[in-house]
Amino acid sequence: MSRILAQTIAADLYEIDPFFLNVGCNPDEYLPEAQGIVERIAEVTDQATARALIVEVFVEWFGDDALSRVSAERYDEAARRLFNLLHSMPPVGRQS
């Protein structure tokens, strides 16, 4: 289940493309970051914690300036999608 969740999150990040890495032929570009998000998914309790988690994972991958390199709107959209995705899943799916 966590692999599918990571792939779904990666697809959302690829579509939002916060770091402009989407060149049309690399749909797994955000998979490592998505896997990092999935590893800590239990921390997400609302959209604000989803946003905080995404920012923290991007800082781990892209450095301290990750917050300033990505617009607030893109972080907000990623958080909204992550939170909605988690709440569209059955509770059992959220555990892995």
C-alpha positions as CSV (number, residue, x, y, z in Angstrom):
1,M,0.0,0.0,0.0
2,S,2.8,2.5,0.8
3,R,4.3,2.0,-2.7
4,I,1.0,2.9,-4.3
5,L,0.6,5.9,-1.9
6,A,4.1,7.1,-2.7
7,Q,3.4,6.8,-6.5
8,T,0.2,8.7,-6.1
9,I,1.9,11.5,-4.1
10,A,4.7,11.6,-6.6
11,A,2.2,12.0,-9.4
12,D,0.6,14.9,-7.6
13,L,3.9,16.5,-7.0
14,Y,4.9,16.0,-10.6
15,E,1.7,17.8,-11.7
16,I,2.2,20.6,-9.3
17,D,5.9,20.6,-10.0
18,P,7.2,22.9,-7.2
19,F,10.8,22.8,-8.4
20,F,10.1,22.8,-12.2
21,L,11.6,19.4,-12.7
22,N,8.7,18.2,-15.0
23,V,10.2,17.9,-18.5
24,G,7.4,15.6,-19.7
25,C,9.4,12.4,-19.7
26,N,10.3,11.9,-16.0
27,P,7.1,11.1,-14.1
28,D,9.0,9.5,-11.2
29,E,11.1,12.7,-10.6
30,Y,9.4,13.3,-7.2
31,L,9.3,9.7,-6.1
32,P,12.1,9.9,-3.5
33,E,10.5,12.9,-1.9
34,A,7.1,11.2,-2.0
35,Q,8.6,8.1,-0.3
36,G,10.0,10.4,2.4
37,I,6.5,11.8,2.9
38,V,5.0,8.4,3.2
39,E,7.5,7.4,5.8
40,R,6.2,10.2,8.0
41,I,2.5,10.1,6.9
42,A,1.3,9.4,10.4
43,E,2.2,13.0,11.3
44,V,-0.5,14.4,9.0
45,T,-3.5,15.4,11.0
46,D,-4.7,18.4,8.9
47,Q,-3.7,20.4,5.9
48,A,-1.3,22.5,8.0
49,T,0.6,19.4,9.2
50,A,0.6,18.1,5.6
51,R,2.2,21.3,4.4
52,A,4.8,21.3,7.2
53,L,5.7,17.7,6.3
54,I,6.1,18.5,2.6
55,V,8.3,21.5,3.4
56,E,10.5,19.5,5.8
57,V,10.9,16.7,3.2
58,F,11.8,19.2,0.5
59,V,14.3,21.0,2.7
60,E,15.9,17.6,3.3
61,W,16.2,17.0,-0.4
62,F,16.7,20.5,-1.9
63,G,18.4,22.4,1.0
64,D,17.4,25.2,3.3
65,D,16.3,27.5,0.5
66,A,13.5,25.0,-0.5
67,L,10.9,27.2,1.3
68,S,11.9,30.3,-0.6
69,R,12.3,28.6,-4.0
70,V,8.7,27.3,-4.0
71,S,5.7,29.5,-4.0
72,A,3.3,29.3,-1.1
73,E,0.5,28.4,-3.5
74,R,2.4,25.3,-4.7
75,Y,3.0,24.2,-1.2
76,D,-0.6,24.8,-0.3
77,E,-1.8,22.9,-3.3
78,A,0.5,19.9,-2.5
79,A,-0.8,20.0,1.1
80,R,-4.4,20.1,0.0
81,R,-4.0,17.2,-2.3
82,L,-2.1,15.1,0.3
83,F,-4.7,15.8,3.0
84,N,-7.6,15.0,0.6
85,L,-5.8,11.8,-0.6
86,L,-5.4,10.6,3.0
87,H,-9.0,11.2,3.8
88,S,-10.2,9.5,0.7
89,M,-8.5,6.3,1.8
90,P,-9.8,3.7,4.2
91,P,-8.3,4.0,7.6
92,V,-6.3,0.8,7.2
93,G,-4.5,2.3,4.2
94,R,-3.3,5.2,6.2
95,Q,-1.3,3.0,8.5
96,S,1.4,2.0,6.0
